Amino acid sequence: MRKLLLIGFLMSFTLGLQAQNDAISKYFNQYRDDDRFTMVSINQKMFELIANLTEEDTDDEVLEMLSELKGLKILMTEESPKSFYNEAVAKINTKEYEELMTVRDKDQNIQFLVKDQQKGKIVNELLLLVGGEDEFVLISFEGKIYLNKLSKLVKNLDIDGLESLEHLDK
């Protein structure tokens, strides 16, 4: 009986984690083919490929992080950015995340959120939400993410939308 209860608990816990991830995936998929958005989705296999194809002078820490990333999703638009920001906050349960940093300005909101933090150094998911007068940006990193090394990785990836993460380690 105890085994059955333990299995039931683990299944409900796993489904709960998956449901949040599904909420983010659903949000991205909702606008995947919408011409108003720029959408980037990189899976684990691509990160492994990038790690294997990088130049020999690439930092070992960057190579290690690349090999441990499971996915990166970026969604950006300049059309109705505040409404898309509000919609994303409503659809994605941000309460399941720990707030790393929030910046609210008269014309822009920025939230850095992390999930499953391990002693303040490693997270399993990093979510960035930006909504302002000019643009809406939603970025989701999944995998083993070292916060103190993230700026090195962002500089090496050189993908539009990630520049907001360059100073996160400070």
C-alpha positions, 0 to 999 in steps of 0.5 A: 500500500505504501508503495502504491501511495509513493508511486501515486505521489511521484506521478502527481509531482511529475505531472505537475512539473510537466504541466508547467513546462507544457504551459510554456510550450503551449504559449510558444506553440500558440504563436509559432506560425504567427508572422508578428513573432520571431520564434527560436527553438533550440533542442538538446541535440543542437546544443550537443552539436554546437558543443562538438563543432565549436573551435578549440579555443572555446572556454571549457565552461561554455562547452560544459554548459552547452552539453548540459542544456536541454532547450532554449525557446525565444519568442519576441514581438514588437506588436502590442508588447504589453498585452502579450506580456500580460497574457504570458504572465497570466497563462504561465504560472510564475508562482512556481518560480523563484523570482531572481530579479524584477525591474519595473519602469514606467514603460517596461517590465522585466522578470528573471525567474528560476526553477529548482534552484540548487544552492543559488548556483545552478537552476533547472530552468531560467525564464525571462519575461520582458514587456514594454512599449517597444517589445515583448520577449519570452525566453526559456532556458532548460537544463543544468544552468550555472548562473555565474557562467551564464554571461559567457554562454550568452556571449558565445551563442550570440542570439538576438534577445539574449543580451538581457542575460549578459549581466545576470551574473552580477 
